[in-house]
């Protein structure tokens, strides 16, 4: 059955041409279809807004710059996050952890990867002793060959989202939810923890501001895309739910 997006067909030729850009996705075909659907919706939105540009990519860029404006996190937001997450701002603290990594994909492919990751998370929470085996089977990180073991690391050695999750989880526990970073979706098992000294707000303020601004931007983009999808008439393909 043909895939139709608000009356516009996504052809097999387009899908075949796009698949090569999603070789790391769990399903290159699904990732390609989702990306093409999203791109088509954005192009239609740009056209409806009267945006003119030399290429479709430029038109989409102009559209998103206009519709998805991300305010920079202010001092109050940074201070509130710092105060509410004291365990995340400790110097000299270290941990030994393992993880199972799933790729983000592009566009709506993220939803597909997230669904798979949530299924594995449920399995490993029910059977923690299978963590290493599931990491070996599913993780796209080279550490998967060692059961997901990342060894020992301290503050500042991992991306903020990963670090915050590890240092707010007790030794011997698995994070209760997926942890999203620029690298993908992580299921994390904290094997060991050791405490350190508190880092001052001024030391982390700039880094924290960048982190909070980035997270706000991701949420705004997700909500914008989810709204486009909810308002569209898409035939011939069922998109994963964008929770």
N, C-alpha and C positions, 0 to 999 in steps of 0.2 A: 504493500500500500504506500502510495506517495506521501511524503511529509509536506504539509501545507501550513505556512505561517501567515495568518491574516490574508489568505488568498495567494500567497507567493510560494512556489514550490522550491523545496530544497532537493536538488538533483543528486543522483548517485555519483555523477562526475564530481560534484562539489565535495561530497563526503569522502570519496577516494582521494581527492587532492588535499583534503584537510587532515586526514588520518596520520600522515607522516609527522605532523606537529604534535602528536599526542602519544608517541611511542612508549612513554613511561606510565601512561594511565592504565588502570586495571582493564579497561576495554577501550582501545583506541577508536573503535567505531562509535561507541556511545559518546565518548568525549568529543569527537569531531562533530557529531550531530548536534550536541548541546551547544557547542561553540558557534556553529552555523546558525542555529535558531536564535541564539542571543544576539549575534552580529546582525542578523536580519531585522530583529526587533529594534535594535539601536539605530540602524539605518532608516527604518520607517519612521522612528521617532524624530530623527534629525530632519528628515524630509518634511514631516508634518510641521516642524518648528520653523521651516523656511531657511534652514541652514544650507548654504552653498559653499562647496569646497572642491578642490581639484580631485581628491580621492575620497572614497567612503571612509577610510581610516581617519582622515583629517576632519571629516564632518562629525564622526563619532567623538573625536577628541574635543571638538568645540562644544558639542552637546553636553558631554560629561563635565567639562570645565564650567559650563553655565549651570547645570542642574545639580551637580554633586560638589558643593563647596564645603570644604572641611575646615572648621575653625580651629586655630591652634589652641591646645590645652592651656588654660591660664594658670596662674600661680595657685589659686584656690583649689583647683581640681588636682594639681600635683601634690599640694600639701595634704589634701584629704586622702588621696591614695596612699601617700607615705604614712600618714597616721593610722590608717585602717589596715595596713599590711606590714606591721613592724617586722614580721619574720622574713620579709623579702629584702630587708636592708641591713644585712649583717656581714661584716668583713671577717675574713679568715674562716668562715664556715665552709665546710666541705661535705661532699656526699659521694656515694657510690650508687649508680643507678643503671638500669637497663631500659630500653625502649623498643617499641614496634612502630615503624614509620610508614605512613601511607601518603602518597603524593597528593598535593592540592588539586592538580589538574588546572585547566583554564576554563574560564566562564562557568557554565553550569556543571562542568565535569567535577567540580569541587563537591557538589551534592552527592554524586555517585560514589566518590572516594569516601566521603564522610559516612554514608550509609554502610559501606563495607567495614570501615573502621569501627563503627558503633557495634556491629555484629561481633567482631573479634573482641572488642572491649567486654561485651556481655559474657562471652565465652571465657575469657581469662579471669574475669571477676568471680565467675562460678567455679573455675578450676585454676587457681593461681599457680599450681605446680606445673601447668602446661605453658607457662609464659615463654620459656626458652624455646620450646618446640614451635609455638605459634609465631615467635619472632623469626625463627629460621624459615618458616613457611611463607610468611606474609610481608615481612619488613623489606622496604626498598633501600634501607641503609646498609652499608657494608658490615656494620656490627651485627646484622642478623645472622651471619655465619657463626658468631660467637654467642648465640642466644640473645642478642640485643644488648650485650654488656658494653657499657661506655667507660667503665673503669671509674677512677676517682677524679673529681674536678671540684673547683671552688667557685666562689662568686665571681662573676664577670667573664667566665669562660664559656658560658652558653648564652643563647639569645634570651631576652628578658622573659618572654612567656614561658619558656621551658624552665628557666631558672626559678621563676616564681612558683611554678607547680611543684618542682622538686623540693624546694626549701620550705614549703608549707605542708608537706606530706611526711608522716612519721616513717621511720625505718621499718621495713617489712611490709609496707602497704603499697597498693596500686592506686594511682590517681583515680578519683571517682568518675571523672569525665575526660573526654578527649582534650588534648592540649594542642591548639592551633598555633603554628609559627610560620615563618616565611618558607620553611622547608616542607611543611605538610602537617598532617594530623598525627599526633603522638599518643601512644598508650605508654605510660611510664610506671615502672616499678622501682621504688626507692629501697635499696638494699642496706645502706648504712648512712648515718648522719652524724656530724660533729658540729658543735656550736662555735660561734665566734663573737666579735665585737660589733656594736651597732655603728652603721655608717650615717653621717650627718645628712640632713636634707639638702644643704647647699652642694654637697659633693655629687648628689645624684639628680639634682633638679633638672639639668639640661637633658640628660638621658631619659629621665622620666617623662618630660614634656614631649619628646620625640615619640616615645612609646605610646603614650595616651592619645596623641594626635593620630598616629598610624592606626590604632585600634578603632578610633572614632571614624576614620575614613573607610576602613573595611566594613564597618556596620552600615554606614550610609550607602556605600556601593551595593552591599548585599540587599538592603531594603529597596533601593531603587530598581535593581534587577528583578527582585521578587514581585514588585508592583507591575513592571512591564509584562512579566509572564502571566500574572493573574488576570490582566486585562486583555490578553491576546487570545485569539482563536487558533489553537494548534491542533492539527489533525495528523494522524498517522504515527504519532510518537508520544509516549507518556513521559513527561519530564519528572525527575525525582522531586519530592517536596522540598521546598526551600524553607526549612524551619528557622 
